[in-house]
Each structure stands twice: as C-alpha cells, then as structure tokens.
Amino acid sequence: MTQVFDDEGRQVPVTVLRVGPCFVTHLKVGEKRNRQAVQIGFDDAKRKNITKPLEGHFARSGVKPKKVLKDVDIEEGAELELGQRLSVDIFEGVDKVDVIGTSKGRGFAGGVKRHGFSGGPASHGSKVHRGPGSLGPGTDPGRVFKGTRMAGHMGDETVTVRNLEVVEVKPERNVLLVKGSVPGTKGGYVTVKKA
C-alpha cells in the first residue's frame, strides 16, 4: 500500500496491483459447456516445476509456462483466442473492481481474537479471563449446535472485497491503483474483476 493525492489535494490510501500481462492458455467455450470462460496464466514458472502434461498444455496455446492458472468467466460474444495477451488496459474506463484473494493465516486462535468475544472479568476471583462462556443450553437439546462460534483456525480463507474504486491505471507498467486494502500478504496473488 501507498498513498496518492487527488485533484483537490486530499490523501488517498491505495494498493498497487501488478495486473498482467496475462495470457489465454485455454478456451472453455462452446455448446458442450454451460458457461463462457477462459483459463488465463500469470507469472512465468521455473522450468523444473512444470510437468510433461502441463508442458503440452502450454505448448498447445503457444505460451511460456505460467505459475498461476485461473478460470475467468467472459462476457457473451467476447472474441478471445489462444495465446492472446491481456494487459491492464482492459480496466481503462472502469470505475470499480472486485478483488478476490486469500487472507493472511493466523493459526489457531481463541474466541476473543477470532470472533471478538469480550471475555470474562479480569479480577475479583474470576478464573475465566478469555474463555468463551456458555456454549449452549443444558438438558434440552443436550448438545452444542453446529456453527457455534468457538476457538479454531483463523484466516487463510478466500475473501472478496467488493466495489474498490479504481484510482489510476498505468498501462506502461501494468499497474492498477485501487483505493483501500486487499486481502492477503505482500506479493500474494489476487484475482481482479470488474465490479
């Protein structure tokens, strides 16, 4: 993240996203399929990490092996072909985008950290400082309901941030500036699509 200044001199917090170049590696269109989609590849992969079947897959599309492959739905009637290069230009004139990424993993977390529970009293003989309290009713139904919020694995899940404002598109550097933050770590992979 960084900051830029708008026309009126106000500070705007932005996230810098390197969007592309992506290449079309597989077309998933036609009457057999019930959706219109393409597979796109991003970020060159190391030679040692490519299996023989994947090597053939990339050779068919005429694209150097890519590290990240993602299926993306396309609009009806969009003309795309194998090996076509997609750059940040496709976001020219777009006001808002959705960003999908994997949130940072926090490991095993208790109820206070994971769900914002208030915890028990801190003093006066209390022995439950950060415990969750009661987990449910007693004799009837005599069990804990599914979905009850408890301690457990936190983070490392798919998160979608919707309607992020596009501040600037820089085609010469394949960079997109969006207002606010996006899920994941620095250098992590995210999917950007029109809102």
C-alpha positions, -999 to 999 in steps of 0.1 A, spaced: 0 0 0 10 36 -5 -8 69 -9 -15 94 -38 -31 128 -38 -63 136 -58 -70 168 -78 -82 186 -46 -50 177 -27 -66 150 -5 -46 120 5 -60 87 -9 -47 53 5 -42 30 -24 -30 -6 -30 -6 -11 -60 -16 -42 -80 5 -56 -109 -22 -67 -133 -8 -88 -161 4 -94 -186 -18 -125 -186 -21 -149 -214 -51 -171 -226 -40 -207 -221 -73 -225 -227 -107 -216 -242 -137 -231 -223 -165 -220 -246 -189 -239 -268 -222 -257 -267 -209 -286 -246 -201 -263 -217 -228 -244 -198 -206 -213 -193 -184 -190 -213 -149 -189 -197 -112 -189 -204 -82 -201 -185 -55 -174 -181 -19 -178 -169 2 -153 -150 38 -150 -138 64 -172 -156 71 -205 -139 105 -222 -134 113 -250 -158 118 -276 -131 82 -271 -117 64 -279 -150 52 -315 -155 51 -331 -190 12 -328 -193 14 -291 -184 42 -286 -208 20 -299 -236 -9 -277 -224 12 -246 -226 28 -256 -260 -8 -260 -274 -15 -224 -266 19 -211 -276 26 -196 -242 56 -199 -219 48 -220 -188 30 -199 -161 30 -202 -123 -7 -193 -118 -36 -206 -138 -71 -192 -132 -105 -198 -149 -123 -165 -156 -158 -160 -169 -161 -139 -200 -189 -118 -215 -211 -132 -242 -196 -126 -276 -161 -117 -264 -136 -126 -290 -105 -142 -274 -80 -167 -289 -53 -190 -275 -21 -172 -266 -37 -138 -266 -21 -113 -243 -43 -95 -217 -29 -64 -200 -42 -38 -175 -57 -19 -205 -89 -39 -200 -96 -18 -169 -94 16 -187 -126 34 -180 -137 10 -153 -148 28 -120 -149 -1 -96 -134 -36 -93 -138 -67 -71 -106 -82 -57 -105 -119 -46 -76 -132 -25 -66 -155 3 -65 -138 37 -34 -140 60 -34 -171 81 -35 -165 119 -32 -201 130 -52 -214 159 -70 -185 177 -93 -183 207 -128 -168 208 -116 -133 219 -92 -129 189 -112 -149 163 -148 -136 170 -143 -106 192 -157 -122 224 -154 -99 254 -141 -125 278 -148 -127 315 -140 -103 344 -103 -96 349 -103 -97 387 -124 -104 419 -117 -141 419 -126 -147 382 -110 -178 367 -123 -172 332 -105 -143 316 -105 -151 279 -128 -181 279 -159 -183 256 -185 -187 283 -215 -210 279 -217 -230 247 -254 -237 247 -285 -249 265 -284 -278 291 -306 -309 292 -326 -300 261 -312 -304 234 -282 -316 254 -257 -308 227 -238 -279 211 -254 -266 179 -235 -267 147 -219 -234 137 -214 -222 173 -185 -198 173 -155 -212 191 -117 -212 191 -102 -226 159 -82 -220 128 -84 -183 118 -77 -168 84 -62 -184 53 -96 -184 35 -109 -168 3 -121 -132 8 -137 -110 -17 -135 -72 -13 -162 -56 -35 -165 -22 -52 -130 -9 -47 -126 24 -65 -100 24 -94 -78 54 -87 -54 51 -117 -44 27 -145 -7 27 -156 -5 6 -188 32 12 -193 40 -6 -160 9 -29 -160 -1 -14 -127 -36 -7 -113 -41 15 -82 -72 8 -62 -85 27 -32 -82 8 1 -67 -25 10 -70 -60 -5 -68 -94 12 -35 -114 15 2 -108 20 26 -86 2 34 -102 -31 4 -125 -29 -18 -134 -58 -53 -119 -62 -80 -120 -89 -92 -86 -101 -125 -83 -120 -150 -56 -129 -175 -50 -102 
